[in-house]
Amino acid sequence: MQVYLDNNATTMVDPLVVETMQPFFSELYGNPNSLHKFGTASHPALSKAIDQVYTALNASDKDDIVFTSCATESNNWVLQSVFTDLVVNGDKNHIVTTEVEHPSILATCKFLEDQGAKVTYLPVNDQGIVEAHTVRSFITDKTALVTVMWASNETGMVFPIKEIGDICKEKGVLFHSDAVQAIGKIPVDLQAVNVDFVSMSAHKFHGPKGVGALYIKDSQKLTPLMHGGEHMGGRRSGTLNVPYIVGMGKAIELATANIEETARKIREKRDRLEDSILELSDTFVVGDRENRTPNTILISIKGVEGEGMLWDLNNGQIGASTGSACASADLEANTVMLAIGADSELAHTGIRLSLSRFTTDAEIDYTISHFKNAVGRLRAISSSFAIQKPTEGGEVKECELHHH
Ligand code: C6P
């Protein structure tokens, strides 16, 4: 059996999405900006995809949803353009964000700091989230933008977006949320929150990679990041990626239809897996279950390094991660675990398991059994590395060697 439990990194494209995209590669391949029938033939499907995204997120007709190449582009766009609009051409110079954002936010903030922006990286509480009152206390009259993720890719914890949005509105500050890990997992109603910009990526909800979007409330001004041929009303130039946009529309429709029921089923499997792993000694999970996306577990197994665990799981045909996929090559400690105050040794033990609506009960059974055996194996290796080392006073004390 093969089990994919890294759905926060990316998801399988739903076969129904592939089917919907298919005609737009070799049959309906015209450029939608062309005036001939090859170009206009894709217009109905594009309109449908746009409607599907608006409906799924309950966006209003006054708002804009602009397709991009991914959430990284959407995040860069908002941060860099707010900087241009309000910092370079205005009198504000301050951005508020959190320590636990995705690198596409954090690296952009660092880039903007080099250009003269002041950035506050808010600390998280022991649940790995930023509290709304913390955001309030760091907003000044120089603050141009607050950017806080809707849900964490590492822990699944859902941030208090409604409260933070209300504070930003009251203070007259723009509010952006990276909702990549929320959309398709929990209901996201854009008319129920005060949020100016929202980023999303289709491949996190069983759509294709390489297409995302930015929601812009009330179609407000935002200098384009991509200048060129005035596509999408000049907001984002570049020939429209018709098959992928059509695929994103279908994917978001499928992911949000009956979302409560789908979430309940995923949560049931997630909780069963989590409960079983927690039966092992010295294990803990980051964040309350009730306030987490239904598919995610970030678990720490004392004495078992994350990379060793991944290797063992991979041998058993189980795909998991130690955290964000883009940070997993560098063997660094899990940044969210460090942010909640775990020491470096503990932060190296984090394992992220993320399910999807395609995860089956049989896969969970198999994972539970393999996981428990793996922990036994790895703890045995780690204790066999234990050596006898004389302490200063000459007395012998056990210490552990690490198996990097
Ligand atoms: N997180 C993870 O393993 P792109 O690559 O642009 O489609 O999405 C980037 C992105 C932005 N924001 C959040 C919250 C994300 O989780 C991601 C992607 C993956 O956690 C890959 S690093």
Residues whose N, C-alpha, C, O or C-beta is under 5 A from the ligand:
A	BS01	C6P	N8 A9 C70 A71 T72 H102 S104 A151 N153 D178 V180 Q181 S201 G323 S324 A325 C326
